[in-house]
Amino acid sequence: MKPRKLKTNVYWVGAVDWDRRLFDELIPLPDGTSYNAYLIKGSEKTALIDTVDPTMTNFLTSNLQLLKVKNIDYIIANHAEQDHSGTLPQILKLYPNAKVIATPKCKDLLMELLLIPEYKIVTVEDGETLSLGDKTLEFIHAPWVHWPETMLTYLREDKILFTCDLFGSHLATSDLYVADEAAVYEAAKRYYAEIMMPFRTVIQRNLEKIKDLQIEIIAPSHGPIYDKPNFIVEAYKEWVYTPPKNIVVLPYVSMHGSTKKMVEYLVTALVERGITVKQFNLTKTDIGKLAMALVDAATIVVGSPTVLVGPHPKVIYAVYLANALRPKLKFASIIGSYGWGGRTVEQIKGMLSNLKVELLEPVVIRGFPKEDDFRALNRLADEIVNKHREHGIVS
Ligand SMILES: Cc1cc2nc3c(=O)[nH]c(=O)nc-3n(C[C@H](O)[C@H](O)[C@H](O)COP(=O)(O)O)c2cc1C
């Protein structure tokens, strides 16, 4: 993709990664991603905002050549992670006059992760500005979205907020701006769930910090740019502020069908009681879909057989992730089947320590479910619906 103009002398110069299917060797990318870098040519100085993933350095350098960029004065490093700062060493070689602008914490990380020499980096404080002549950059420290060193950069004259990972989406598209809001909403929610959700309260503070800025364009570092910024700001408000919904998320594994029978019975019982259920077979599911479901859910019910005295390993992985993502969940329970004995319930309970959830009496049975077990599942469904009602969580 060639450079694309946002405003006079402001260009997208990044790279679209149509083929990437896994991020951080962890996160599935069903729709690829992009690494957005931006060039701002002021009347006196030129600045590059962020770079690209090192696998795509040539796209950035060829975009700079196409724009006939002879000199870069400043490279703004909003975030030290390699998918945005990983091409800094090559750009500093090509443009030896350039100084890197970063928060003090980002300076430290750039030196450690990318071996950028200290003398190349100038630190900026929260609220500090940098004049490019007819254009002014304002730096807004925004720690913990999603690393400790992150910042946002606001281009005053053009009212563009460069937010790096905040408000981003993993979506490869030829559209510079959001064209298909439904597709971008899905990708941005997935991104929020996987990357930003653990920092929900910090994001609330950051939304406060930017609420008085006049913003015409939000330009994130992944996915399309928002020329209607309200779309993504309102979506974030919904995800971080609103109470959980009348939804049960049910991730499970079943080796021989006993836990699966319990899952099917409980799902039917919950649906009959007016609850929305999102059921995930952990041997088949895209873990990003599970993360997205956790954004809105009030309750998680984990389904697991006992394997070598504990939960199935795929359940351990999912529960660990759910605990690390710190969703808004209010209640949790466990269902499953065992053959002779083990510590499945204790182990799952112990892994939910980050979540402020009330644990509802688990239903863990021997072998295939029988009449008494179905009665116990009805009791659990009743308890979930009653707890939701007590807390005003209704559809
Ligand atoms: C590899 C393996 C290990 C197991 N380890 C245990 C165990 O440590 N304790 C136990 O009570 N049952 C154990 N079981 C038996 C299962 O928990 C039991 O068959 C259960 O009903 C399976 O539920 P499912 O049909 O949902 O997979 C094991 C089964 C398998 C296949």
The ligand as a Gaussian input file, in Angstrom:
#p B3LYP/6-31G(d) Opt

LIG

0 1
 C       -6.395000     -39.380000      30.624000
 C       -7.445000     -39.484000      31.665000
 C       -7.144000     -39.247000      32.978000
 C       -8.108000     -39.316000      33.967000
 N       -7.769000     -39.023000      35.258000
 C       -8.715000     -39.058000      36.216000
 C       -8.414000     -38.735000      37.565000
 O       -7.284000     -38.401000      37.919000
 N       -9.405000     -38.750000      38.464000
 C      -10.669000     -39.114000      38.136000
 O      -11.533000     -39.111000      38.975000
 N      -10.983000     -39.459000      36.867000
 C      -10.047000     -39.439000      35.900000
 N      -10.356000     -39.785000      34.611000
 C      -11.724000     -40.247000      34.320000
 C      -12.627000     -39.120000      33.831000
 O      -12.603000     -38.028000      34.685000
 C      -14.030000     -39.646000      33.688000
 O      -14.049000     -40.636000      32.700000
 C      -15.035000     -38.567000      33.331000
 O      -16.336000     -39.071000      33.401000
 C      -14.763000     -38.008000      31.945000
 O      -15.664000     -36.989000      31.639000
 P      -15.936000     -36.581000      30.122000
 O      -16.741000     -37.706000      29.499000
 O      -16.670000     -35.313000      30.156000
 O      -14.602000     -36.478000      29.465000
 C       -9.408000     -39.715000      33.629000
 C       -9.727000     -39.971000      32.292000
 C       -8.747000     -39.871000      31.319000
 C       -9.133000     -40.146000      29.886000

